[in-house]
Amino acid sequence: MALRFDFHAHIGPFDEDRRAEELIAMLDAHQLDRSVAFPSRGLHASPSMYSRANDYVADAMQRFPERISGFCSVNPWHRDEALAEFERGVRQLGLRGLKLHPPTQGFDVFNLDLMGPIMQLGGELNVPVAIHGGIREHDNPLRFGLLSEAYPDVKLVMLHSNFGGTDRVAIRWAAEHTRNLYFETSASSEPAFIEALAGWASPQRILYGSDWPWLPPRLMVAIVEYSGLHEEARQDILGRNAGRLMGVAS
């Protein structure tokens, strides 16, 4: 059976967070092989809270190496501290990428004063940079396309590529004008959008994600399965693409 890889789930050490064991139980319940795990907390917190959240995700990845690919998180406004934590997360903790969240961290995806050093470091570390996307001025598909063009050697992932009915003109432009921009599916309610996006970007740049625990994984899988794409394309989106991006054998 082809690899099933959820590219968007959250765990953390704080009281309101889901724990790694709960993530593993979710994967088992939905017949998913692996998940990318982002820190749940720390999205608008102090540098020390980011470090604690990143430490937790790294520990979870060490305890469940065949099931979890952990990402770290930082706040770009912390500037030098953010860069140091990003580097620590990858080089010392062994985390596999970076997650950012513009709405809660209060930055523009194409603010190169903030994002330039982070993208440059992402290229040096050779890890994906995953950023929450949407329809707002600061995180819409056009901003992702421009950032992707500015840093063509960095693998950039737009999370929630159809969140809130994303601007179709902008996302088509971003898909057709970039080769290093990937599109994650969580929060989409339209199978037809997945099919259209595959035509603009190719199925190999689309990543299934659930955004667990806030969205139901089974529903997010169904959106891909009912997209009208052929079986090989659906299997790529549901796991093989994430496997290739993260260096995990399918």
VEXTIKE-981186 format. One record per residue (C-alpha): residue number from 1; residue in three letters; x, y, z. Coordinates in steps of 0.02 Angstrom, whole numbers, plus 50000, padded with zeros to 5 digits. Layout:
<atoms>
+------+--------+-------+-------+-------+
: nudo : vexlum :    c1 :    c2 :    c3 :
+------+--------+-------+-------+-------+
:  NUM :    ala :     X :     Y :     Z :
...
+------+--------+-------+-------+-------+
</atoms>
This chain:
<atoms>
+------+--------+-------+-------+-------+
: nudo : vexlum :    c1 :    c2 :    c3 :
+------+--------+-------+-------+-------+
:    1 :    met : 50000 : 50000 : 50000 :
:    2 :    ala : 50062 : 50174 : 49957 :
:    3 :    leu : 50129 : 50287 : 50093 :
:    4 :    arg : 49997 : 50393 : 50183 :
:    5 :    phe : 50080 : 50547 : 50255 :
:    6 :    asp : 49986 : 50688 : 50344 :
:    7 :    phe : 50085 : 50848 : 50318 :
:    8 :    his : 49994 : 50952 : 50449 :
:    9 :    ala : 49965 : 50906 : 50631 :
:   10 :    his : 50004 : 50988 : 50798 :
:   11 :    ile : 50074 : 50928 : 50964 :
:   12 :    gly : 50153 : 51016 : 51112 :
:   13 :    pro : 50199 : 51020 : 51296 :
:   14 :    phe : 50075 : 51148 : 51360 :
:   15 :    asp : 49911 : 51112 : 51450 :
:   16 :    glu : 49798 : 51140 : 51300 :
:   17 :    asp : 49908 : 51044 : 51178 :
:   18 :    arg : 49885 : 50869 : 51111 :
:   19 :    arg : 50025 : 50749 : 51154 :
:   20 :    ala : 50130 : 50641 : 51038 :
:   21 :    glu : 50041 : 50484 : 51096 :
:   22 :    glu : 49875 : 50558 : 51043 :
:   23 :    leu : 49946 : 50596 : 50871 :
:   24 :    ile : 50004 : 50416 : 50853 :
:   25 :    ala : 49831 : 50355 : 50903 :
:   26 :    met : 49754 : 50469 : 50770 :
:   27 :    leu : 49872 : 50401 : 50637 :
:   28 :    asp : 49828 : 50222 : 50684 :
:   29 :    ala : 49641 : 50259 : 50685 :
:   30 :    his : 49647 : 50334 : 50510 :
:   31 :    gln : 49773 : 50211 : 50435 :
:   32 :    leu : 49903 : 50346 : 50409 :
:   33 :    asp : 50087 : 50301 : 50412 :
:   34 :    arg : 50170 : 50464 : 50462 :
:   35 :    ser : 50139 : 50646 : 50503 :
:   36 :    val : 50231 : 50809 : 50504 :
:   37 :    ala : 50210 : 50879 : 50680 :
:   38 :    phe : 50212 : 51066 : 50711 :
:   39 :    pro : 50218 : 51145 : 50885 :
:   40 :    ser : 50042 : 51191 : 50941 :
:   41 :    arg : 50091 : 51330 : 51056 :
:   42 :    gly : 50217 : 51470 : 51051 :
:   43 :    leu : 50147 : 51551 : 50895 :
:   44 :    his : 50141 : 51721 : 50982 :
:   45 :    ala : 50247 : 51685 : 51134 :
:   46 :    ser : 50418 : 51721 : 51206 :
:   47 :    pro : 50577 : 51644 : 51134 :
:   48 :    ser : 50589 : 51527 : 51284 :
:   49 :    met : 50415 : 51457 : 51249 :
:   50 :    tyr : 50462 : 51425 : 51068 :
:   51 :    ser : 50615 : 51330 : 51129 :
:   52 :    arg : 50511 : 51225 : 51248 :
:   53 :    ala : 50386 : 51184 : 51112 :
:   54 :    asn : 50525 : 51139 : 50989 :
:   55 :    asp : 50609 : 51030 : 51119 :
:   56 :    tyr : 50446 : 50934 : 51143 :
:   57 :    val : 50423 : 50903 : 50957 :
:   58 :    ala : 50604 : 50845 : 50941 :
:   59 :    asp : 50582 : 50724 : 51086 :
:   60 :    ala : 50422 : 50657 : 51006 :
:   61 :    met : 50514 : 50628 : 50843 :
:   62 :    gln : 50651 : 50534 : 50934 :
:   63 :    arg : 50523 : 50425 : 51023 :
:   64 :    phe : 50424 : 50390 : 50864 :
:   65 :    pro : 50552 : 50405 : 50723 :
:   66 :    glu : 50451 : 50300 : 50601 :
:   67 :    arg : 50291 : 50401 : 50627 :
:   68 :    ile : 50335 : 50584 : 50660 :
:   69 :    ser : 50435 : 50712 : 50560 :
:   70 :    gly : 50450 : 50863 : 50674 :
:   71 :    phe : 50462 : 51046 : 50625 :
:   72 :    cys : 50517 : 51188 : 50736 :
:   73 :    ser : 50435 : 51359 : 50749 :
:   74 :    val : 50502 : 51534 : 50782 :
:   75 :    asn : 50434 : 51710 : 50775 :
:   76 :    pro : 50520 : 51810 : 50636 :
:   77 :    trp : 50504 : 51969 : 50741 :
:   78 :    his : 50629 : 51893 : 50864 :
:   79 :    arg : 50756 : 51915 : 50724 :
:   80 :    asp : 50927 : 51853 : 50782 :
:   81 :    glu : 50848 : 51746 : 50919 :
:   82 :    ala : 50731 : 51671 : 50789 :
:   83 :    leu : 50875 : 51628 : 50673 :
:   84 :    ala : 50973 : 51551 : 50816 :
:   85 :    glu : 50823 : 51446 : 50869 :
:   86 :    phe : 50788 : 51391 : 50691 :
:   87 :    glu : 50969 : 51334 : 50673 :
:   88 :    arg : 50966 : 51249 : 50843 :
:   89 :    gly : 50806 : 51160 : 50797 :
:   90 :    val : 50880 : 51084 : 50641 :
:   91 :    arg : 51064 : 51060 : 50683 :
:   92 :    gln : 51051 : 51011 : 50866 :
:   93 :    leu : 50875 : 50942 : 50887 :
:   94 :    gly : 50865 : 50859 : 50717 :
:   95 :    leu : 50700 : 50940 : 50667 :
:   96 :    arg : 50657 : 50931 : 50484 :
:   97 :    gly : 50586 : 51102 : 50440 :
:   98 :    leu : 50512 : 51267 : 50499 :
:   99 :    lys : 50330 : 51318 : 50527 :
:  100 :    leu : 50274 : 51501 : 50531 :
:  101 :    his : 50102 : 51577 : 50563 :
:  102 :    pro : 50078 : 51755 : 50495 :
:  103 :    pro : 49905 : 51791 : 50573 :
:  104 :    thr : 49963 : 51763 : 50752 :
:  105 :    gln : 50144 : 51817 : 50729 :
:  106 :    gly : 50093 : 51975 : 50637 :
:  107 :    phe : 50203 : 51979 : 50484 :
:  108 :    asp : 50187 : 51987 : 50294 :
:  109 :    val : 50245 : 51833 : 50199 :
:  110 :    phe : 50336 : 51945 : 50074 :
:  111 :    asn : 50416 : 52060 : 50202 :
:  112 :    leu : 50593 : 52021 : 50146 :
:  113 :    asp : 50669 : 52120 : 50290 :
:  114 :    leu : 50600 : 51986 : 50406 :
:  115 :    met : 50585 : 51837 : 50290 :
:  116 :    gly : 50746 : 51858 : 50191 :
:  117 :    pro : 50863 : 51797 : 50329 :
:  118 :    ile : 50745 : 51653 : 50373 :
:  119 :    met : 50731 : 51595 : 50193 :
:  120 :    gln : 50918 : 51609 : 50169 :
:  121 :    leu : 50947 : 51502 : 50323 :
:  122 :    gly : 50815 : 51378 : 50263 :
:  123 :    gly : 50915 : 51360 : 50103 :
:  124 :    glu : 51078 : 51335 : 50199 :
:  125 :    leu : 50998 : 51204 : 50311 :
:  126 :    asn : 50911 : 51124 : 50161 :
:  127 :    val : 50742 : 51105 : 50249 :
:  128 :    pro : 50565 : 51156 : 50197 :
:  129 :    val : 50486 : 51315 : 50262 :
:  130 :    ala : 50298 : 51292 : 50291 :
:  131 :    ile : 50190 : 51447 : 50315 :
:  132 :    his : 50006 : 51465 : 50357 :
:  133 :    gly : 49915 : 51538 : 50207 :
:  134 :    gly : 49746 : 51617 : 50178 :
:  135 :    ile : 49653 : 51760 : 50096 :
:  136 :    arg : 49721 : 51904 : 50199 :
:  137 :    glu : 49832 : 52037 : 50123 :
:  138 :    his : 49985 : 51973 : 50215 :
:  139 :    asp : 49969 : 51785 : 50180 :
:  140 :    asn : 49880 : 51766 : 50012 :
:  141 :    pro : 49946 : 51658 : 49869 :
:  142 :    leu : 50025 : 51806 : 49779 :
:  143 :    arg : 50138 : 51838 : 49928 :
:  144 :    phe : 50190 : 51655 : 49927 :
:  145 :    gly : 50226 : 51660 : 49741 :
:  146 :    leu : 50334 : 51815 : 49759 :
:  147 :    leu : 50430 : 51742 : 49906 :
:  148 :    ser : 50454 : 51579 : 49811 :
:  149 :    glu : 50523 : 51671 : 49660 :
:  150 :    ala : 50642 : 51771 : 49771 :
:  151 :    tyr : 50712 : 51610 : 49847 :
:  152 :    pro : 50699 : 51477 : 49710 :
:  153 :    asp : 50815 : 51355 : 49799 :
:  154 :    val : 50708 : 51346 : 49957 :
:  155 :    lys : 50562 : 51224 : 49965 :
:  156 :    leu : 50415 : 51331 : 50022 :
:  157 :    val : 50249 : 51256 : 50077 :
:  158 :    met : 50087 : 51355 : 50078 :
:  159 :    leu : 49980 : 51277 : 50215 :
:  160 :    his : 49791 : 51287 : 50190 :
:  161 :    ser : 49806 : 51320 : 50003 :
:  162 :    asn : 49617 : 51342 : 49987 :
:  163 :    phe : 49579 : 51415 : 50158 :
:  164 :    gly : 49425 : 51526 : 50153 :
:  165 :    gly : 49404 : 51511 : 49965 :
:  166 :    thr : 49577 : 51568 : 49916 :
:  167 :    asp : 49596 : 51691 : 49771 :
:  168 :    arg : 49597 : 51574 : 49620 :
:  169 :    val : 49682 : 51699 : 49505 :
:  170 :    ala : 49824 : 51725 : 49627 :
:  171 :    ile : 49848 : 51541 : 49669 :
:  172 :    arg : 49848 : 51493 : 49485 :
:  173 :    trp : 49981 : 51625 : 49452 :
:  174 :    ala : 50085 : 51564 : 49599 :
:  175 :    ala : 50068 : 51382 : 49545 :
:  176 :    glu : 50113 : 51414 : 49364 :
:  177 :    his : 50258 : 51535 : 49396 :
:  178 :    thr : 50353 : 51435 : 49527 :
:  179 :    arg : 50435 : 51264 : 49540 :
:  180 :    asn : 50483 : 51263 : 49725 :
:  181 :    leu : 50312 : 51308 : 49799 :
:  182 :    tyr : 50209 : 51164 : 49871 :
:  183 :    phe : 50024 : 51171 : 49916 :
:  184 :    glu : 49950 : 51084 : 50069 :
:  185 :    thr : 49766 : 51037 : 50067 :
:  186 :    ser : 49696 : 51060 : 50242 :
:  187 :    ala : 49541 : 51170 : 50262 :
:  188 :    ser : 49489 : 51144 : 50081 :
:  189 :    ser : 49309 : 51088 : 50061 :
:  190 :    glu : 49314 : 51073 : 49871 :
:  191 :    pro : 49375 : 50916 : 49782 :
:  192 :    ala : 49366 : 51014 : 49619 :
:  193 :    phe : 49495 : 51136 : 49686 :
:  194 :    ile : 49620 : 50994 : 49711 :
:  195 :    glu : 49594 : 50939 : 49531 :
:  196 :    ala : 49615 : 51117 : 49465 :
:  197 :    leu : 49770 : 51147 : 49570 :
:  198 :    ala : 49848 : 50987 : 49502 :
:  199 :    gly : 49827 : 51058 : 49328 :
:  200 :    trp : 49913 : 51220 : 49375 :
:  201 :    ala : 50052 : 51154 : 49486 :
:  202 :    ser : 50059 : 50967 : 49442 :
:  203 :    pro : 50001 : 50836 : 49568 :
:  204 :    gln : 50181 : 50814 : 49630 :
:  205 :    arg : 50177 : 50983 : 49719 :
:  206 :    ile : 50018 : 50951 : 49819 :
:  207 :    leu : 50028 : 50882 : 49997 :
:  208 :    tyr : 49885 : 50806 : 50094 :
:  209 :    gly : 49867 : 50880 : 50268 :
:  210 :    ser : 49730 : 50874 : 50401 :
:  211 :    asp : 49772 : 51013 : 50525 :
:  212 :    trp : 49734 : 50889 : 50666 :
:  213 :    pro : 49667 : 50910 : 50799 :
:  214 :    trp : 49564 : 51055 : 50731 :
:  215 :    leu : 49503 : 50971 : 50572 :
:  216 :    pro : 49452 : 50788 : 50546 :
:  217 :    pro : 49583 : 50687 : 50450 :
:  218 :    arg : 49454 : 50572 : 50370 :
:  219 :    leu : 49363 : 50720 : 50291 :
:  220 :    met : 49525 : 50795 : 50225 :
:  221 :    val : 49573 : 50627 : 50147 :
:  222 :    ala : 49401 : 50617 : 50065 :
:  223 :    ile : 49425 : 50788 : 49983 :
:  224 :    val : 49576 : 50717 : 49892 :
:  225 :    glu : 49496 : 50549 : 49854 :
:  226 :    tyr : 49344 : 50632 : 49773 :
:  227 :    ser : 49447 : 50756 : 49673 :
:  228 :    gly : 49426 : 50667 : 49507 :
:  229 :    leu : 49614 : 50642 : 49486 :
:  230 :    his : 49680 : 50473 : 49430 :
:  231 :    glu : 49737 : 50347 : 49560 :
:  232 :    glu : 49924 : 50380 : 49543 :
:  233 :    ala : 49900 : 50568 : 49568 :
:  234 :    arg : 49790 : 50539 : 49721 :
:  235 :    gln : 49918 : 50424 : 49799 :
:  236 :    asp : 50055 : 50553 : 49766 :
:  237 :    ile : 49954 : 50687 : 49855 :
:  238 :    leu : 49903 : 50574 : 50000 :
:  239 :    gly : 50081 : 50531 : 50047 :
:  240 :    arg : 50212 : 50498 : 49916 :
:  241 :    asn : 50245 : 50683 : 49882 :
:  242 :    ala : 50273 : 50717 : 50068 :
:  243 :    gly : 50384 : 50564 : 50076 :
:  244 :    arg : 50492 : 50630 : 49935 :
:  245 :    leu : 50498 : 50805 : 50010 :
:  246 :    met : 50547 : 50739 : 50181 :
:  247 :    gly : 50663 : 50602 : 50119 :
:  248 :    val : 50553 : 50460 : 50181 :
:  249 :    ala : 50541 : 50302 : 50078 :
:  250 :    ser : 50365 : 50263 : 50014 :
+------+--------+-------+-------+-------+
</atoms>
